[in-house]
Structure formats: C-alpha cells, structure tokens
Amino acid sequence: MDGTGYVTTVFTAGANGSYVSQLIARPVGTNIATVLRVFINNGSTNATQANNCLYTEITLPASTANAAGALQGISIPLNFALPAGYKINVTLGTAVATGYRVMCQGGDY
C-alpha cells in the first residue's frame, strides 16, 4: 500500500511536464470488488517508498460480464500538472478474475 509492490504505470509526464485531467478504470469482465490505488511517482524506481505518494484510492465495485449491457467505467478526477518525468502508477488491492483497463486523459506541455 506504499507504491513499492506490483504497480502499473499508466502515464509518464513529458520533457516539459504534463497536465492530467482524469483516470478511467473500466472492468474487462467479471471481477470481485477491489480498490484501485493511485500513486504519484517522482520518476525514480517505485521500489523505494520515498519515491511514491498515495494520491487517492477508490473502490471498484464487483462487475459481471454481460453481452446485453455495458460495464460501467469509474472516473477518477485528477486535474493537476505533473512535473517532467513523473509517473502515475496504479495497483489493485486484491486479485481479480479478468482485470481492469486504466486510461489516463491528459497531455504533455
């Protein structure tokens, strides 16, 4: 829970920094409920706790794959500038069956 375990980088700021508006977490299929933790990393190894800061966490509800209905994505507002080389890393609290896709909306300066 400190950003040093298994994480996935979903965004890396460009050479002049970046602005990020939101993350969208979308279930791939049937999953149990879990938590998505969002970390800001200073661009160095995430294996060092001091390089990571827990920004927010959000509960992802259980999902059931359904051919006749949409699986709802969860929006996580960010709305901040990210310094050059900094990363946004995410991790799930528990193992899930089919997983989630996490997309970051934003862009480089």
C-alpha positions in Angstrom: 0.0 0.0 0.0 3.0 2.3 -0.3 3.6 2.0 -4.0 6.5 -0.3 -3.8 4.8 -3.6 -4.8 3.4 -4.6 -8.1 2.2 -1.4 -9.9 1.3 -0.5 -13.4 2.4 2.8 -14.9 -0.5 4.5 -16.7 1.1 7.8 -17.5 4.6 9.4 -17.7 4.9 13.2 -18.0 6.8 14.5 -21.0 10.0 16.6 -21.0 8.1 19.8 -20.3 5.7 18.3 -17.8 2.1 17.3 -18.4 -1.5 18.1 -17.4 -3.7 15.1 -16.4 -7.4 15.5 -16.1 -8.7 12.1 -15.1 -8.2 8.3 -14.9 -10.9 6.0 -16.1 -10.9 2.4 -14.8 -13.0 0.0 -16.8 -13.6 -3.7 -15.9 -12.7 -6.2 -18.6 -15.3 -8.7 -17.5 -16.4 -10.4 -14.3 -14.5 -9.3 -11.2 -14.9 -9.2 -7.4 -14.9 -5.8 -5.7 -11.5 -4.3 -5.0 -9.7 -1.0 -4.5 -7.7 1.0 -7.1 -4.8 2.9 -5.5 -3.3 5.8 -7.5 0.3 6.8 -6.7 2.4 9.7 -7.9 6.0 8.6 -8.5 8.9 11.1 -8.9 10.3 9.3 -11.9 12.7 7.1 -10.0 12.2 3.5 -9.0 9.0 2.7 -7.3 10.8 0.1 -5.2 11.9 3.0 -2.9 8.9 4.1 -0.7 10.1 7.7 -0.6 9.6 8.0 -4.4 5.9 7.3 -4.2 3.0 9.3 -2.8 -0.5 7.8 -2.5 -2.7 10.3 -4.2 -6.1 8.7 -3.9 -7.9 5.4 -3.8 -11.3 4.3 -5.0 -13.5 1.2 -4.5 -14.1 -0.6 -7.8 -17.4 -2.5 -7.5 -17.9 -6.1 -8.4 -18.7 -6.5 -12.1 -20.4 -9.2 -14.2 -19.8 -9.7 -17.9 -23.0 -9.2 -19.8 -23.5 -9.4 -23.6 -26.6 -7.2 -23.3 -25.4 -4.5 -21.0 -22.4 -2.1 -20.7 -19.8 -2.5 -18.0 -19.5 1.0 -16.4 -16.2 2.7 -16.1 -15.2 4.6 -13.0 -13.9 8.2 -13.4 -11.2 9.5 -11.0 -10.7 13.2 -11.3 -7.1 14.4 -11.2 -6.9 17.9 -12.7 -3.3 18.7 -11.9 0.1 19.4 -13.6 2.7 16.7 -13.4 6.4 17.6 -13.4 8.6 16.2 -16.2 9.4 12.5 -15.8 6.9 12.0 -13.0 4.6 8.9 -13.3 1.1 7.9 -12.3 1.1 4.3 -11.1 -1.9 2.2 -10.1 -2.4 -1.0 -8.3 -5.3 -3.2 -7.2 -5.9 -4.1 -3.6 -6.9 -7.7 -4.4 -6.5 -10.2 -7.3 -9.5 -10.1 -9.7 -10.5 -12.6 -12.3 -10.4 -10.7 -15.6 -8.9 -7.3 -14.7 -9.3 -3.7 -15.4 -8.0 -1.3 -18.0 -7.0 2.1 -16.7 -6.7 5.0 -19.1 -5.3 8.4 -18.3 -6.6 11.5 -20.0 -4.2 14.4 -20.3 -1.3 15.5 -22.4 2.2 17.0 -22.5 3.0 20.7 -22.4 
